Amino acid sequence: MKKAISMMTAIAALALVVPAGASATPAAVPAVTKTADVTAATDRILVKFAPGKAAVDKEKVHAALGGKVKRELAQGKSGWTLVEVPAGQAEAYKAKYEKNPNIEKAELDLVYTKTALPNDPLIGQQWHHTNVKSSAAWGVVTGSTKTIAIIDTGIDLDHPDLAAKIVPGATFVDRTTTADDDEGHGTHCAGIAAGIGNNGVGISGMDQTAKLMPVKVLNKRGSGYTSDIIEGVYFAADNGADVLSMSLGGGGATSAFQDAINYAHGKNKIVVAAAGNSGVSTLSYPAAYNNVLSVAATDQNDVKTSWSNYGSSWVDVAAPGLSIYSTYNDGGYTTMSGTSMATPLVAGLLSLTWGANPGATNAGVINRVLTTADNTAGVGSYYKYGRVNAYNAVFGF
C-alpha cells in the first residue's frame, strides 16, 4: 500500500457504474494450512496399518517414524489412528508414513466448518458470495460490531435492508441537510458492504451485522469536491467509523487528501478505495494514495473486467464487480457494475475479518485479507494480490 503521487486536481468524480443491460472457527482447531478450498491440521495425521500387520509392534513403528499416538478412532473399530506429529509438519510426516511397508494409508486430518446461508430471499442473485466463499466464512463469523463509513452519495436512510443499522452520519454537499441518498450509488455500495443479513428481507451484505455510517460527499449527479471528501474522511475517522469505503475517483493527487488518509490510518482505521473503470494502468486517486487499500474488479470467472483499472504497483487486490445485485434508493434493489461495487465488498470483508479478531490492528486486518486472497489470474500484473477469499480471511484469524 506504499504508492506514488502524481498530479493535483480539486474535483473528485464518482467511479463509473455500469447498470445491468447497459453497454458498457472453532476455537479448538489447531494451526492450519490452507488451499482455496481445503484446510488441514498441521500437527496431526490419520494412519491405517496394512492388513496382516496385527503382530507388528505399532508403538515401535510410530516411535521410529517420529509420531505419537493420540487415540484410536472409534475405539479401534475403524482401523484408523490419530497420530500427533511436530507442528507444521503434517505433510512431511504423511509422506514419511506412506513410505513405511507397515502402513496402508496416511492422510491429513482435514478441517470442516459449518456453512451458514442467511434467509434473505434475494441472496441467490448475489453471485459474488459464491466466488468469495461468503457462506463458509459466515459459518465462522456472521458479522462484526464495527462501523463502515460509506463516503459517497449518502444512503437511503429508510431502506428496509439498511435502516436498522445506520448510525448518525453527515453531509458535506452544498444545499443538502441530511446524508440521505439522492442518487442511488451510495445505497448500492452500503448493501454490498453490510446489508442486514438473515432478516428475511432482500439481500445480505458481506458483514451482516456491522453498522453503516452515511457520509455524503457526492451530489445527486455523482460528483463532489476534494475539500468535501476530505471533510468526510476526517468526520468518519473522528466519529466511530472503523472502515472507510470510497467508491469514487477521477481526481489527481493532493497533499491535503493524503494528509486526511494518513490521519484516519493513524487512528487505526482502514481506508478502501476503487481503482477506477477506465481500463488503464494509470494511477487513480484516492486508490493510489499511501495507506489506502485499492480494489480492482473481477467477473464470475475471477478474471479482471475489461474496464477495471489495474497495476500491481498500486492496485492491491481484486473482488467481484460485474453485475452485482444490491440495495437501491426508495427501498429497491438493482444490479450495477464497477470497481465501485468491488470496493464495498472488500470493505465489508475487512470489517467481517476484524469481527473474527476484534483485538487486531488495522494493519493486521489488512494484511490478513490481502495474504489470504486466492491466487487468481492477474496476480503480479493487474494487482499485487488475488481475488479476496472471505473464508480464508476469517478462519483461524
Secondary structure as UniProt FT lines:
FT   STRAND          11..14
FT   STRAND          18..19
FT   TURN            20..21
FT   TURN            27..28
FT   STRAND          32..34
FT   STRAND          39..49
FT   TURN            51..52
FT   TURN            54..55
FT   HELIX           58..65
FT   STRAND          68..72
FT   HELIX           73..76
FT   STRAND          80..84
FT   TURN            87..88
FT   HELIX           90..98
FT   TURN            101..102
FT   STRAND          103..111
FT   TURN            121..122
FT   HELIX           123..125
FT   HELIX           128..131
FT   TURN            132..133
FT   HELIX           134..138
FT   TURN            139..140
FT   STRAND          147..152
FT   TURN            157..158
FT   TURN            160..162
FT   HELIX           163..165
FT   STRAND          170..171
FT   TURN            174..175
FT   HELIX           185..194
FT   STRAND          211..216
FT   TURN            220..221
FT   STRAND          223..225
FT   HELIX           226..238
FT   TURN            239..240
FT   STRAND          243..246
FT   STRAND          248..249
FT   HELIX           255..266
FT   TURN            267..268
FT   STRAND          270..274
FT   TURN            286..288
FT   TURN            290..291
FT   STRAND          293..298
FT   TURN            300..301
FT   TURN            306..307
FT   TURN            312..314
FT   STRAND          317..320
FT   STRAND          324..328
FT   TURN            329..331
FT   STRAND          332..337
FT   HELIX           339..356
FT   TURN            358..359
FT   HELIX           362..371
FT   TURN            377..378
FT   TURN            380..382
FT   HELIX           390..394
FT   TURN            395..396
//
